Amino acid sequence: MSTVSTPVTEPATGASPAPGARGEEPKPALSLNDLIGLHYRQVDNVHKLWNYLWLTGGTAVVVAAKSPELSMFLFSGFLLFALPNGRLVYLAQHEAYLSARAVKVAAGVSNPPLMNEVMAVVRQIDPWPARRVAFCHALITSFVAIVLSMVPMLI
């Protein structure tokens, strides 16, 4: 009785073996500095979205005070802007929150231990959860919308 064995070969994909397959330490995709930079860029994006809300709301209130007959048009326009802006603020804050968690994890497993200056920066990274920020956005949007709707009665 003869047995025929076929040699086991790896597929010819041209891919290199996975990290750690040969006893090598897997290398992180991003360094701690990269993660901190990513986090601060994301925080900057959140701040820009908030600035757009403040600028739009403030401008709408000032224009409505000068021209009360435009207040309902400005009210509608502000809400059409503020609702998608709120969604973008929520998503951007969620990304900032996730990047902050990634920084904390990377700092916790860094080898060698981090210098005090770097750890001070890592400790300061503590963003609000996205739901809390979305709630604040909704409150501010509601306040501006109420002011815009009341402008004709106040003037």
Helices and strands as residue ranges (DSSP letters): H 32-66, G 68-70, H 71-108, H 116-124, H 130-154
